[in-house]
Amino acid sequence: MLGLSLEEASVKVRQGPPVDEDEDYALDVWAGVLPVHQVFGDPSPDPRLRAGIRTPDHIGPRV
């Protein structure tokens, strides 16, 4: 976890490959897209949870 104090922020959101200037393609630097996928893992119950309380079906696999 990382916390930053921000007064201003900006973000660039787009789809598709990079759109570079023609002269940039002569440079020996990588250009491309690094996809980010966010997925839920298996649920992990609180270690202090009372015995016999099962993970609800709508959350995921029973733990």
HTML snippet that shows the backbone in 3Dmol.js (N, CA, C, O; Angstrom):
<script src="https://3Dmol.org/build/3Dmol-min.js"></script>
<div id="view" style="width:600px;height:400px;position:relative"></div>
<script>
const pdb = `
ATOM      1  N   MET A   1       0.848  -1.152   0.000  1.00  0.00           N
ATOM      2  CA  MET A   1       0.000   0.000   0.000  1.00  0.00           C
ATOM      3  C   MET A   1       0.899   1.221   0.000  1.00  0.00           C
ATOM      4  O   MET A   1       1.910   1.248   0.701  1.00  0.00           O
ATOM      5  N   LEU A   2       0.547   2.217  -0.767  1.00  0.00           N
ATOM      6  CA  LEU A   2       1.318   3.448  -0.867  1.00  0.00           C
ATOM      7  C   LEU A   2       0.370   4.617  -0.718  1.00  0.00           C
ATOM      8  O   LEU A   2      -0.648   4.687  -1.406  1.00  0.00           O
ATOM      9  N   GLY A   3       0.697   5.532   0.172  1.00  0.00           N
ATOM     10  CA  GLY A   3      -0.125   6.714   0.354  1.00  0.00           C
ATOM     11  C   GLY A   3       0.645   7.953  -0.055  1.00  0.00           C
ATOM     12  O   GLY A   3       1.797   8.133   0.340  1.00  0.00           O
ATOM     13  N   LEU A   4       0.020   8.798  -0.837  1.00  0.00           N
ATOM     14  CA  LEU A   4       0.635  10.042  -1.287  1.00  0.00           C
ATOM     15  C   LEU A   4      -0.326  11.190  -1.046  1.00  0.00           C
ATOM     16  O   LEU A   4      -1.533  11.061  -1.252  1.00  0.00           O
ATOM     17  N   SER A   5       0.217  12.306  -0.612  1.00  0.00           N
ATOM     18  CA  SER A   5      -0.594  13.496  -0.467  1.00  0.00           C
ATOM     19  C   SER A   5      -0.581  14.240  -1.800  1.00  0.00           C
ATOM     20  O   SER A   5       0.481  14.627  -2.287  1.00  0.00           O
ATOM     21  N   LEU A   6      -1.747  14.439  -2.384  1.00  0.00           N
ATOM     22  CA  LEU A   6      -1.843  15.090  -3.688  1.00  0.00           C
ATOM     23  C   LEU A   6      -2.753  16.305  -3.613  1.00  0.00           C
ATOM     24  O   LEU A   6      -3.841  16.243  -3.039  1.00  0.00           O
ATOM     25  N   GLU A   7      -2.310  17.389  -4.184  1.00  0.00           N
ATOM     26  CA  GLU A   7      -3.190  18.542  -4.329  1.00  0.00           C
ATOM     27  C   GLU A   7      -3.824  18.537  -5.712  1.00  0.00           C
ATOM     28  O   GLU A   7      -4.957  18.983  -5.892  1.00  0.00           O
ATOM     29  N   GLU A   8      -3.075  18.027  -6.686  1.00  0.00           N
ATOM     30  CA  GLU A   8      -3.578  17.905  -8.052  1.00  0.00           C
ATOM     31  C   GLU A   8      -3.121  16.581  -8.620  1.00  0.00           C
ATOM     32  O   GLU A   8      -2.081  16.051  -8.228  1.00  0.00           O
ATOM     33  N   ALA A   9      -3.888  16.056  -9.529  1.00  0.00           N
ATOM     34  CA  ALA A   9      -3.518  14.818 -10.204  1.00  0.00           C
ATOM     35  C   ALA A   9      -4.144  14.814 -11.586  1.00  0.00           C
ATOM     36  O   ALA A   9      -5.157  15.471 -11.826  1.00  0.00           O
ATOM     37  N   SER A  10      -3.534  14.073 -12.483  1.00  0.00           N
ATOM     38  CA  SER A  10      -4.118  13.890 -13.800  1.00  0.00           C
ATOM     39  C   SER A  10      -3.870  12.455 -14.233  1.00  0.00           C
ATOM     40  O   SER A  10      -2.969  11.786 -13.727  1.00  0.00           O
ATOM     41  N   VAL A  11      -4.661  12.004 -15.155  1.00  0.00           N
ATOM     42  CA  VAL A  11      -4.530  10.646 -15.642  1.00  0.00           C
ATOM     43  C   VAL A  11      -4.826  10.640 -17.139  1.00  0.00           C
ATOM     44  O   VAL A  11      -5.640  11.418 -17.634  1.00  0.00           O
ATOM     45  N   LYS A  12      -4.151   9.752 -17.835  1.00  0.00           N
ATOM     46  CA  LYS A  12      -4.390   9.599 -19.265  1.00  0.00           C
ATOM     47  C   LYS A  12      -4.998   8.214 -19.461  1.00  0.00           C
ATOM     48  O   LYS A  12      -4.401   7.207 -19.078  1.00  0.00           O
ATOM     49  N   VAL A  13      -6.159   8.169 -20.044  1.00  0.00           N
ATOM     50  CA  VAL A  13      -6.839   6.906 -20.289  1.00  0.00           C
ATOM     51  C   VAL A  13      -7.119   6.811 -21.781  1.00  0.00           C
ATOM     52  O   VAL A  13      -7.715   7.708 -22.377  1.00  0.00           O
ATOM     53  N   ARG A  14      -6.677   5.711 -22.369  1.00  0.00           N
ATOM     54  CA  ARG A  14      -6.925   5.502 -23.791  1.00  0.00           C
ATOM     55  C   ARG A  14      -6.833   4.022 -24.086  1.00  0.00           C
ATOM     56  O   ARG A  14      -6.418   3.238 -23.234  1.00  0.00           O
ATOM     57  N   GLN A  15      -7.219   3.638 -25.288  1.00  0.00           N
ATOM     58  CA  GLN A  15      -7.115   2.256 -25.725  1.00  0.00           C
ATOM     59  C   GLN A  15      -6.299   2.200 -26.996  1.00  0.00           C
ATOM     60  O   GLN A  15      -6.203   3.176 -27.740  1.00  0.00           O
ATOM     61  N   GLY A  16      -5.711   1.035 -27.231  1.00  0.00           N
ATOM     62  CA  GLY A  16      -4.958   0.830 -28.456  1.00  0.00           C
ATOM     63  C   GLY A  16      -3.465   1.025 -28.256  1.00  0.00           C
ATOM     64  O   GLY A  16      -3.009   1.320 -27.151  1.00  0.00           O
ATOM     65  N   PRO A  17      -2.721   0.860 -29.316  1.00  0.00           N
ATOM     66  CA  PRO A  17      -1.263   0.971 -29.230  1.00  0.00           C
ATOM     67  C   PRO A  17      -0.822   2.425 -29.051  1.00  0.00           C
ATOM     68  O   PRO A  17      -1.618   3.348 -29.228  1.00  0.00           O
ATOM     69  N   PRO A  18       0.458   2.624 -28.696  1.00  0.00           N
ATOM     70  CA  PRO A  18       0.971   3.987 -28.562  1.00  0.00           C
ATOM     71  C   PRO A  18       0.853   4.757 -29.875  1.00  0.00           C
ATOM     72  O   PRO A  18       0.844   4.175 -30.960  1.00  0.00           O
ATOM     73  N   VAL A  19       0.766   6.047 -29.752  1.00  0.00           N
ATOM     74  CA  VAL A  19       0.746   6.921 -30.926  1.00  0.00           C
ATOM     75  C   VAL A  19       1.954   7.839 -30.785  1.00  0.00           C
ATOM     76  O   VAL A  19       1.875   8.910 -30.185  1.00  0.00           O
ATOM     77  N   ASP A  20       3.079   7.393 -31.354  1.00  0.00           N
ATOM     78  CA  ASP A  20       4.323   8.152 -31.262  1.00  0.00           C
ATOM     79  C   ASP A  20       4.575   8.930 -32.545  1.00  0.00           C
ATOM     80  O   ASP A  20       3.998   8.658 -33.597  1.00  0.00           O
ATOM     81  N   GLU A  21       5.454   9.902 -32.412  1.00  0.00           N
ATOM     82  CA  GLU A  21       5.896  10.651 -33.598  1.00  0.00           C
ATOM     83  C   GLU A  21       6.759   9.735 -34.458  1.00  0.00           C
ATOM     84  O   GLU A  21       7.437   8.854 -33.929  1.00  0.00           O
ATOM     85  N   ASP A  22       6.744   9.928 -35.775  1.00  0.00           N
ATOM     86  CA  ASP A  22       7.509   9.078 -36.690  1.00  0.00           C
ATOM     87  C   ASP A  22       8.982   9.008 -36.315  1.00  0.00           C
ATOM     88  O   ASP A  22       9.584   7.937 -36.386  1.00  0.00           O
ATOM     89  N   GLU A  23       9.575  10.138 -35.916  1.00  0.00           N
ATOM     90  CA  GLU A  23      11.011  10.130 -35.581  1.00  0.00           C
ATOM     91  C   GLU A  23      11.292   9.329 -34.307  1.00  0.00           C
ATOM     92  O   GLU A  23      12.424   8.890 -34.102  1.00  0.00           O
ATOM     93  N   ASP A  24      10.310   9.132 -33.466  1.00  0.00           N
ATOM     94  CA  ASP A  24      10.513   8.353 -32.247  1.00  0.00           C
ATOM     95  C   ASP A  24      10.778   6.883 -32.553  1.00  0.00           C
ATOM     96  O   ASP A  24      11.446   6.204 -31.772  1.00  0.00           O
ATOM     97  N   TYR A  25      10.273   6.385 -33.661  1.00  0.00           N
ATOM     98  CA  TYR A  25      10.474   4.979 -34.004  1.00  0.00           C
ATOM     99  C   TYR A  25      11.898   4.672 -34.432  1.00  0.00           C
ATOM    100  O   TYR A  25      12.262   3.502 -34.553  1.00  0.00           O
ATOM    101  N   ALA A  26      12.708   5.686 -34.663  1.00  0.00           N
ATOM    102  CA  ALA A  26      14.125   5.481 -34.981  1.00  0.00           C
ATOM    103  C   ALA A  26      14.952   5.308 -33.709  1.00  0.00           C
ATOM    104  O   ALA A  26      16.115   4.912 -33.786  1.00  0.00           O
ATOM    105  N   LEU A  27      14.385   5.592 -32.557  1.00  0.00           N
ATOM    106  CA  LEU A  27      15.097   5.485 -31.285  1.00  0.00           C
ATOM    107  C   LEU A  27      15.152   4.035 -30.819  1.00  0.00           C
ATOM    108  O   LEU A  27      14.266   3.238 -31.126  1.00  0.00           O
ATOM    109  N   ASP A  28      16.200   3.705 -30.079  1.00  0.00           N
ATOM    110  CA  ASP A  28      16.360   2.354 -29.542  1.00  0.00           C
ATOM    111  C   ASP A  28      15.717   2.239 -28.160  1.00  0.00           C
ATOM    112  O   ASP A  28      16.371   1.876 -27.183  1.00  0.00           O
ATOM    113  N   VAL A  29      14.446   2.551 -28.100  1.00  0.00           N
ATOM    114  CA  VAL A  29      13.688   2.431 -26.858  1.00  0.00           C
ATOM    115  C   VAL A  29      12.409   1.660 -27.134  1.00  0.00           C
ATOM    116  O   VAL A  29      11.825   1.751 -28.214  1.00  0.00           O
ATOM    117  N   TRP A  30      11.988   0.900 -26.134  1.00  0.00           N
ATOM    118  CA  TRP A  30      10.792   0.087 -26.263  1.00  0.00           C
ATOM    119  C   TRP A  30       9.566   0.971 -26.162  1.00  0.00           C
ATOM    120  O   TRP A  30       9.535   1.930 -25.391  1.00  0.00           O
ATOM    121  N   ALA A  31       8.574   0.640 -26.937  1.00  0.00           N
ATOM    122  CA  ALA A  31       7.274   1.293 -26.845  1.00  0.00           C
ATOM    123  C   ALA A  31       6.228   0.193 -26.942  1.00  0.00           C
ATOM    124  O   ALA A  31       6.403  -0.772 -27.687  1.00  0.00           O
ATOM    125  N   GLY A  32       5.168   0.332 -26.211  1.00  0.00           N
ATOM    126  CA  GLY A  32       4.121  -0.677 -26.259  1.00  0.00           C
ATOM    127  C   GLY A  32       3.102  -0.444 -25.171  1.00  0.00           C
ATOM    128  O   GLY A  32       2.986   0.653 -24.623  1.00  0.00           O
ATOM    129  N   VAL A  33       2.368  -1.490 -24.869  1.00  0.00           N
ATOM    130  CA  VAL A  33       1.301  -1.429 -23.883  1.00  0.00           C
ATOM    131  C   VAL A  33       1.566  -2.501 -22.832  1.00  0.00           C
ATOM    132  O   VAL A  33       1.902  -3.636 -23.171  1.00  0.00           O
ATOM    133  N   LEU A  34       1.420  -2.156 -21.588  1.00  0.00           N
ATOM    134  CA  LEU A  34       1.539  -3.119 -20.504  1.00  0.00           C
ATOM    135  C   LEU A  34       0.158  -3.272 -19.876  1.00  0.00           C
ATOM    136  O   LEU A  34      -0.255  -2.434 -19.074  1.00  0.00           O
ATOM    137  N   PRO A  35      -0.561  -4.340 -20.236  1.00  0.00           N
ATOM    138  CA  PRO A  35      -1.909  -4.521 -19.721  1.00  0.00           C
ATOM    139  C   PRO A  35      -1.886  -4.784 -18.212  1.00  0.00           C
ATOM    140  O   PRO A  35      -0.964  -5.417 -17.697  1.00  0.00           O
ATOM    141  N   VAL A  36      -2.892  -4.301 -17.525  1.00  0.00           N
ATOM    142  CA  VAL A  36      -3.061  -4.543 -16.099  1.00  0.00           C
ATOM    143  C   VAL A  36      -4.385  -5.262 -15.920  1.00  0.00           C
ATOM    144  O   VAL A  36      -5.419  -4.812 -16.413  1.00  0.00           O
ATOM    145  N   HIS A  37      -4.345  -6.374 -15.215  1.00  0.00           N
ATOM    146  CA  HIS A  37      -5.548  -7.157 -14.950  1.00  0.00           C
ATOM    147  C   HIS A  37      -5.744  -7.232 -13.442  1.00  0.00           C
ATOM    148  O   HIS A  37      -4.837  -7.640 -12.717  1.00  0.00           O
ATOM    149  N   GLN A  38      -6.905  -6.848 -12.974  1.00  0.00           N
ATOM    150  CA  GLN A  38      -7.215  -6.924 -11.556  1.00  0.00           C
ATOM    151  C   GLN A  38      -8.207  -8.051 -11.352  1.00  0.00           C
ATOM    152  O   GLN A  38      -9.286  -8.061 -11.945  1.00  0.00           O
ATOM    153  N   VAL A  39      -7.831  -9.004 -10.506  1.00  0.00           N
ATOM    154  CA  VAL A  39      -8.696 -10.147 -10.237  1.00  0.00           C
ATOM    155  C   VAL A  39      -8.759 -10.394  -8.729  1.00  0.00           C
ATOM    156  O   VAL A  39      -7.835 -10.053  -7.991  1.00  0.00           O
ATOM    157  N   PHE A  40      -9.849 -10.985  -8.297  1.00  0.00           N
ATOM    158  CA  PHE A  40      -9.994 -11.368  -6.901  1.00  0.00           C
ATOM    159  C   PHE A  40      -9.347 -12.726  -6.678  1.00  0.00           C
ATOM    160  O   PHE A  40      -9.493 -13.629  -7.502  1.00  0.00           O
ATOM    161  N   GLY A  41      -8.644 -12.872  -5.584  1.00  0.00           N
ATOM    162  CA  GLY A  41      -8.096 -14.165  -5.188  1.00  0.00           C
ATOM    163  C   GLY A  41      -9.096 -14.903  -4.321  1.00  0.00           C
ATOM    164  O   GLY A  41     -10.213 -14.435  -4.100  1.00  0.00           O
ATOM    165  N   ASP A  42      -8.681 -16.063  -3.831  1.00  0.00           N
ATOM    166  CA  ASP A  42      -9.537 -16.838  -2.945  1.00  0.00           C
ATOM    167  C   ASP A  42      -9.714 -16.089  -1.629  1.00  0.00           C
ATOM    168  O   ASP A  42      -8.775 -15.461  -1.141  1.00  0.00           O
ATOM    169  N   PRO A  43     -10.907 -16.151  -1.057  1.00  0.00           N
ATOM    170  CA  PRO A  43     -11.139 -15.473   0.207  1.00  0.00           C
ATOM    171  C   PRO A  43     -10.303 -16.082   1.324  1.00  0.00           C
ATOM    172  O   PRO A  43     -10.046 -17.285   1.332  1.00  0.00           O
ATOM    173  N   SER A  44      -9.887 -15.257   2.252  1.00  0.00           N
ATOM    174  CA  SER A  44      -9.109 -15.696   3.395  1.00  0.00           C
ATOM    175  C   SER A  44      -9.842 -15.240   4.661  1.00  0.00           C
ATOM    176  O   SER A  44      -9.923 -14.041   4.927  1.00  0.00           O
ATOM    177  N   PRO A  45     -10.370 -16.177   5.435  1.00  0.00           N
ATOM    178  CA  PRO A  45     -11.162 -15.797   6.598  1.00  0.00           C
ATOM    179  C   PRO A  45     -10.301 -15.169   7.698  1.00  0.00           C
ATOM    180  O   PRO A  45      -9.104 -15.437   7.803  1.00  0.00           O
ATOM    181  N   ASP A  46     -10.934 -14.342   8.499  1.00  0.00           N
ATOM    182  CA  ASP A  46     -10.297 -13.754   9.665  1.00  0.00           C
ATOM    183  C   ASP A  46      -9.866 -14.889  10.596  1.00  0.00           C
ATOM    184  O   ASP A  46     -10.678 -15.763  10.903  1.00  0.00           O
ATOM    185  N   PRO A  47      -8.616 -14.901  11.052  1.00  0.00           N
ATOM    186  CA  PRO A  47      -8.170 -15.979  11.933  1.00  0.00           C
ATOM    187  C   PRO A  47      -8.988 -16.071  13.227  1.00  0.00           C
ATOM    188  O   PRO A  47      -9.009 -17.124  13.863  1.00  0.00           O
ATOM    189  N   ARG A  48      -9.649 -15.000  13.618  1.00  0.00           N
ATOM    190  CA  ARG A  48     -10.434 -15.000  14.856  1.00  0.00           C
ATOM    191  C   ARG A  48     -11.907 -15.336  14.614  1.00  0.00           C
ATOM    192  O   ARG A  48     -12.715 -15.269  15.540  1.00  0.00           O
ATOM    193  N   LEU A  49     -12.260 -15.694  13.381  1.00  0.00           N
ATOM    194  CA  LEU A  49     -13.637 -16.061  13.058  1.00  0.00           C
ATOM    195  C   LEU A  49     -14.023 -17.319  13.832  1.00  0.00           C
ATOM    196  O   LEU A  49     -13.241 -18.265  13.926  1.00  0.00           O
ATOM    197  N   ARG A  50     -15.250 -17.318  14.389  1.00  0.00           N
ATOM    198  CA  ARG A  50     -15.713 -18.505  15.119  1.00  0.00           C
ATOM    199  C   ARG A  50     -15.750 -19.719  14.195  1.00  0.00           C
ATOM    200  O   ARG A  50     -16.052 -19.599  13.008  1.00  0.00           O
ATOM    201  N   ALA A  51     -15.446 -20.865  14.741  1.00  0.00           N
ATOM    202  CA  ALA A  51     -15.470 -22.127  13.983  1.00  0.00           C
ATOM    203  C   ALA A  51     -16.871 -22.378  13.445  1.00  0.00           C
ATOM    204  O   ALA A  51     -17.861 -22.067  14.106  1.00  0.00           O
ATOM    205  N   GLY A  52     -16.950 -22.935  12.255  1.00  0.00           N
ATOM    206  CA  GLY A  52     -18.231 -23.311  11.667  1.00  0.00           C
ATOM    207  C   GLY A  52     -18.861 -22.251  10.789  1.00  0.00           C
ATOM    208  O   GLY A  52     -19.848 -22.527  10.109  1.00  0.00           O
ATOM    209  N   ILE A  53     -18.317 -21.045  10.786  1.00  0.00           N
ATOM    210  CA  ILE A  53     -18.859 -20.002   9.901  1.00  0.00           C
ATOM    211  C   ILE A  53     -18.155 -20.139   8.562  1.00  0.00           C
ATOM    212  O   ILE A  53     -16.942 -19.961   8.451  1.00  0.00           O
ATOM    213  N   ARG A  54     -18.951 -20.460   7.551  1.00  0.00           N
ATOM    214  CA  ARG A  54     -18.387 -20.732   6.227  1.00  0.00           C
ATOM    215  C   ARG A  54     -18.439 -19.480   5.347  1.00  0.00           C
ATOM    216  O   ARG A  54     -19.239 -18.574   5.576  1.00  0.00           O
ATOM    217  N   THR A  55     -17.590 -19.453   4.364  1.00  0.00           N
ATOM    218  CA  THR A  55     -17.584 -18.363   3.395  1.00  0.00           C
ATOM    219  C   THR A  55     -18.884 -18.418   2.592  1.00  0.00           C
ATOM    220  O   THR A  55     -19.221 -19.475   2.058  1.00  0.00           O
ATOM    221  N   PRO A  56     -19.622 -17.313   2.490  1.00  0.00           N
ATOM    222  CA  PRO A  56     -20.876 -17.313   1.716  1.00  0.00           C
ATOM    223  C   PRO A  56     -20.627 -17.643   0.252  1.00  0.00           C
ATOM    224  O   PRO A  56     -19.587 -17.292  -0.304  1.00  0.00           O
ATOM    225  N   ASP A  57     -21.586 -18.317  -0.365  1.00  0.00           N
ATOM    226  CA  ASP A  57     -21.445 -18.715  -1.772  1.00  0.00           C
ATOM    227  C   ASP A  57     -21.225 -17.524  -2.693  1.00  0.00           C
ATOM    228  O   ASP A  57     -20.510 -17.641  -3.689  1.00  0.00           O
ATOM    229  N   HIS A  58     -21.830 -16.371  -2.377  1.00  0.00           N
ATOM    230  CA  HIS A  58     -21.696 -15.230  -3.290  1.00  0.00           C
ATOM    231  C   HIS A  58     -20.304 -14.588  -3.231  1.00  0.00           C
ATOM    232  O   HIS A  58     -19.983 -13.730  -4.053  1.00  0.00           O
ATOM    233  N   ILE A  59     -19.478 -15.001  -2.261  1.00  0.00           N
ATOM    234  CA  ILE A  59     -18.118 -14.452  -2.171  1.00  0.00           C
ATOM    235  C   ILE A  59     -17.143 -15.288  -2.970  1.00  0.00           C
ATOM    236  O   ILE A  59     -16.245 -14.734  -3.604  1.00  0.00           O
ATOM    237  N   GLY A  60     -17.286 -16.582  -2.960  1.00  0.00           N
ATOM    238  CA  GLY A  60     -16.363 -17.411  -3.721  1.00  0.00           C
ATOM    239  C   GLY A  60     -16.248 -18.797  -3.137  1.00  0.00           C
ATOM    240  O   GLY A  60     -17.151 -19.263  -2.442  1.00  0.00           O
ATOM    241  N   PRO A  61     -15.133 -19.465  -3.418  1.00  0.00           N
ATOM    242  CA  PRO A  61     -14.937 -20.846  -2.929  1.00  0.00           C
ATOM    243  C   PRO A  61     -15.067 -20.888  -1.411  1.00  0.00           C
ATOM    244  O   PRO A  61     -14.671 -19.964  -0.701  1.00  0.00           O
ATOM    245  N   ARG A  62     -15.633 -21.985  -0.946  1.00  0.00           N
ATOM    246  CA  ARG A  62     -15.780 -22.153   0.512  1.00  0.00           C
ATOM    247  C   ARG A  62     -14.408 -22.385   1.126  1.00  0.00           C
ATOM    248  O   ARG A  62     -13.612 -23.196   0.654  1.00  0.00           O
ATOM    249  N   VAL A  63     -14.163 -21.633   2.206  1.00  0.00           N
ATOM    250  CA  VAL A  63     -12.887 -21.782   2.928  1.00  0.00           C
ATOM    251  C   VAL A  63     -13.187 -22.321   4.311  1.00  0.00           C
ATOM    252  O   VAL A  63     -12.269 -22.530   5.105  1.00  0.00           O
TER     253      VAL A  63
END
`;
const viewer = $3Dmol.createViewer("view");
viewer.addModel(pdb, "pdb");
viewer.setStyle({}, {cartoon: {color: "spectrum"}});
viewer.zoomTo();
viewer.render();
</script>
